[in-house]
Amino acid sequence: MLALTTTGSDSRDAIVVLLAFAVTAPLPGIALWRALARPTTAVQELGFGTGAGLAVALLTWALQTLAGAPALGWLLPPLLIGVLLLVPATRRRMTAPRPQRLRGSVAGHLLLAGTAAASLAIVWLTHLRSQPLPPAASATYNDLWYHTTLVGALQRSIVPADLSAAGETAEYHWFAHADMALLSSMSAVPPYEVVLHAWYVPAVLAFVLTSAAAVEVLQGRRVRGWVAPLGVLLAIIPTTVWAGATSVSIGAGFTVLSPTSIFASVVICAAPGAVREALAAGNGWRGWVLLGAVFAAGAGAKPSVLPVFVTGGLLLLALRLIARRRRRSAAALTVAPVLLLLLSAGTALVGAAGSSRPQIGQTLALSPVLSALVGDGYRRWSPGDGGVFAPLLQDGGRATWALALLVLLGSIAANSMRLLGVLGLLDRRVRGDPVWVWAAGTVIGGFTAQWLLSHQGYSQIYFWLGVTPLGAALTIATAARLWPPGSASHPRLLHLLVPAAGLCVGLVQALTLPRPGNITVDRAAALALQLAIPYIAGAAVLVLVLLLLRATRRPVRRAQWLSAGIVYVLALCLPFAAMELGPRVTGAAALPAPTGEAWRAVSSAEQEAALWVAENSPTDDVVATNVFCQPVELIEPCNTQSFWLAAIASRQLVLGGWAYTTDNTELSLEGLDTRAYADGPFPERVDLIEAAVGEGSPDALHQLREEYSADLLFVSLRATVVSPRLDEEVEAVFENAEVRVYDLGAGR
């Protein structure tokens, strides 16, 4: 609660939002998990139960929205718990005491609680304190405003309207927004406050619990209490080996600017528990019900979720075919997400995935070294460009291909802390764990997909970003399960020398690698060698340890070498993580300064006017406005990612920023222009609004009333020319230094 009240939220709002989250997801989810799953540890029960509870929350939102009764959000989840308790079979499972072997240690639970507090502190330091709430002047990331418009729309309908364009449906993966809409409706907290602040607190708790549960289940039968908290920190902190931006690497697993990615990561980390229950002998249909709930939540979380679940099932199926073991359940794990993909195809949930296409190497254009070689023009890519290979590869020569290989290798190195866990495939015992194999296949699929697909705005990187927390969990869990217990199997040289060497090498690298702005193509070869030094040094350290151990006649098994390598890379990552996280934690703003020059800046006066509309007009009012661009001045070229008015006012606009509308996306897929700067599919609406505002045309004002049912006209004095005649035609009901709001009187 302190994280919210210290950053502008009312204490009542903070309490009610957190209580609404507890009622709608963890409590019914844990009850469902206890009723259907086999006995598990408390951490797994909390984590996997919260993941399953997201499906309950989505169902609650749908029923509440259809009925138009926000109070149902408080009634339906407890009703589900009551029904489960009334059924004798599920009541026995829910009330059965936890076996002693699954109770865990108090110290482990306290350590995880401390990790949750640290994770929340990181989110507070890096986002909440620097993200102002309206009406404070801000330079809020435009996509957060867009997410807010979806939340407002989903409070009214289970198929969201696009608030930026009257009559249009928002085709997007909106399950995260449905969860936000549920919390907003139940708590009466405005959508913008939920999206910008309040949702992150329960989201980070869900993230911590599900990733900790994933680490536990991936450890196998021997669970060490300190491993799960470490896995959580690796998941939430940017543990990439910073390669001077030569590589295409991903930062923190908890991405505050992408709520959908957070929701997807929670679902992905919850999936191993459901997979284990589905594969468990004797659990029957119960495990598959849990699996169906988690997979269904993934269907609308991100278009990337179900495909990576397919790759997890395919790897498990392939290994079972090779080993000639039972493969029916592995085949079912593969078929289930495929069926969900087919069922959701063509719906409003997957519209954003329509611009994805198979194409090798488009992600490489994000590398500054390659951009320096081939030119920045390839960054202004249209989905219609290129063939099997991305344009920069298709048009490039040997130097381009050589640098592309360097970037790919650099990306593997940069993300090694999230990838090394898959090396557990080399160990026969680890390969025998179907849940571990499924998770490894999911991580491999996420990393590979970003190189084999292309998408508008390079959003194919979300295939990898969504699975990075699971990748971190897999890595730390694999290291823990490969390192046998007992002092005889714990050579001090492996304990001390390996991580110490990794930390020292990482510190030297972090201090000496060039900054992104200093990287040139001419230095690529020298830089490649410098990037390889940590791994050459690591190999040298392991060889040295081997020689020393042989001299003392102490045997070390292959599994220990593998885990030692993972520990080395973990230590190597720590200085880079500190470099990335440190400036943001110590006070550097996470958002651009809210000055007039910032292209995303929205002034206090503009937000005050939008808040007036939200507080003084019926929810179903339609608003016409001359605000299309960001910043608001209608200039050429116009960036049409202006979503703040629809977000704050939570009202349907005749036309606002049209960048993400379905029709505009389809135009950009045809290669006509990028979405943000396209002329758009609504020229008649633009002309009509310009005539109404710039000329005060009675006919245009009448058409806005009759054809678009516009009730209010929101006029920015900075956006376009405003005719003095407008005050003669319609009545101004609100005015400040930058905005006037007029009553058009439609339907009044």
Secondary structure, 3 states (H helix, E strand, C coil): CHHHHCCCCCHHHHHHHHHHHHHHCHHHHHHHHHHHCCCCCHHHHHHHHHHHHHHHHHHHHHHHHHHCCCCHHHHHHHHHHHHHHHCHHHHHHHHCCCCHHHCCCHHHHHHHHHHHHHHHHHHHHHCHHHCCCCCCCECCCHHHHHHHHHHHHHCCCCCCECCCECCCECCCCCHHHHHHHHHHHHHCCCHHHHHHHHCHHHHHHHHHHHHHHHHHHHCCCCCCCCHHHHHHHHHHCCCCCCCCCCCCCCCCCCCCCCHHHHHHHHHHHHHHHHHHHHHCCCCCHHHHHHHHHHHHHHHCCCCCHHHHHHHHHHHHHHHHHHHCCCCHHHHHHHHHHHHHHHHHCCCHHHHHHHHCEECECHHHHHCHHHHHHHCHHHHCCCCCCCCCECHHHHCCCHHHHHHHHHHHHHHHHHCHHHHHHHHHHHCHHHHCCHHHHHHHHHHHHHHHHHHHEECHHHHHHHHHHHHHHHHHHHHHHHHHHHCCCCHHHCCHHHHHHHHHHHHHHHHHHHHHCCCHHHCCHHHHHHHHHHHHHHHHHHHHHHHHHHHHHHHCCCCCCHHHHHHHHHHHHHHHHHHHHHHHHHHHHCCCCCCCCCCCCCCCCECHHHHHHHHHHHHHCCCCCEEEECCCCCCCCCCCCCCCCCCHHHHHHCCEECECCCCCCHHHHHHHHCCCCCCCCCCCCCHHHHHHHHHHHHCCCHHHHHHHHHHHCCCEEEEECCCCCCCCCHHHHCEEEEECCCEEEEECCCCC
